[in-house]
Amino acid sequence: MITRLLGTYTGTGTWFEDSGRTCRYVISQTITRTPDGFRFAFHHTFENDDPEVDAVFDMVWSTGPLFLLKAGGTELGRGYVLDGFCHYTVELPGNLVEVSCLKTETGLKVWGSASRNKAGHAIAWTETLTG
């Protein structure tokens, strides 16, 4: 199910904050197969000089297209993969993050949102990646 999404991607994204602020950023992302599922690893560099972000999420198959999302061995969320589309949610204290990834002819299109960022504002983002 994950085969269509595997690869190394680069591109740009833009986040939008409910305060009215917005910022562009550069992304490098890899999606690799693991013994129990697959891994999303990404790096973001922001144009506004916010600290760079590195993250690794391990997706462990549960049943059929469904998976558990883990970071550092801790279960943080759940998701699914269907027809080149991946969606997951991450539940953090006081914050819900949701991300959708769609395989395109040239790479990936990503959309997401979080109920709050480090400044306490709701945020949404979009990314266009090639690979």
N, C-alpha and C positions, 0 to 999 in steps of 0.2 A: 504493500500500500504506500510506503514512503518512497519507493524507488524514483518516482518522477520528481521528487523534491530534492534529492541528494545533490550536493555540489557546493562549489565555492562561488560566492556572489559579492559584488561591490556595487555601490551606488550612493544615492543621496536620499535624505528624508527631510521632512519639515514637521515640527510639533507646533501645536496651537494650544494656548492656555486660556482659561476662561477670564483671565485678567485683561486679555487683549494682546498679550505678548505672543510672539512667534519666533522661531529660530530654525535655521537650516543646519543639517549635520551630514557628515560623511559616514558611511557604513561599510564594514567588511563582515561577512557572515559565512559560516560553513554549516552545512547540514550533513552529518555523517551517520552511517549505520553503526549500532553498537550490538553486543551480544543479546541484550534484552529489548532493544527497540532502536532509538535514534537519538542524536544529540544536536541541539541548536547551540552554536557558539557565535557571539558577535562582539564587535568593537564599534563604538560610536565616538566620533570627534566632532565637537560642536563649534559653530562659527562664533558664538558669543563668549567663548573662553570658559564655559562651564567645564567641570572636570570630565575627563574622558571616562567612558563606561565600558567595562568588559563584563560579559555575563555568559554563563554556561548553564543550559537546562538539559537534563536527561529525561527523555520521554520513554517510559517503560510500558510496553504493551500490557493491557489488562485483558480485554475480550474483544475480538474482532477489530474494528477500526479505532477502538477506544484506548486511551493511554493515561497513565499517571505522570504528572510533571514533578520532577525532583530537582533540587539544587543543593549541592553539598550533601547529598544523601537524604535530605529532608523532603517529604512530600509537601508541595505547595499548591498543587492544582491538578486539573484534569483537562483532557482535550480529545480530539478525534482527527482522523485523516480520511477524507473521501474524495476520490476523483481529482487528485492534484490540488486539493484544498485542505489546509490544516488550520484548526482553530483551537485555542487553549485559553484557560483562565488561570490566574494566579491569585490566591487569596492570602493577603498579608494583613497584619493588624491595622484596622482602619483604612484599608485600601483594597480595591478590587481592580485587577488589571486583566484586560482581554485583548487577544491578538489573533488576527486572521492573516494567513499567507496563501496566495494563489499562484500556482505555476503559470507563467506566461510563455509566449514563443521565445522571448529573449532572456528570461530570468524569473524574478519573483516580484509580485506586488504585495505589499504588507500594509495593513491598517491596524490601528490599536487605540486603546484608551485606558486611562486610569482615573479612579475617582479622586485621587489627589497626588500631586507631585511633592517634592521636598519643600516647596513654598506653600503647600496646602491647597493648591488650585487643581480643579479638574483639568485634564489634558487629553488631547487626541493627537494622533500622528499618522502620516502616510509615508511610505518608502517605495522607491522604484529601484530595483536591483537587477543587474545583468550578470550573466555567468554561464 
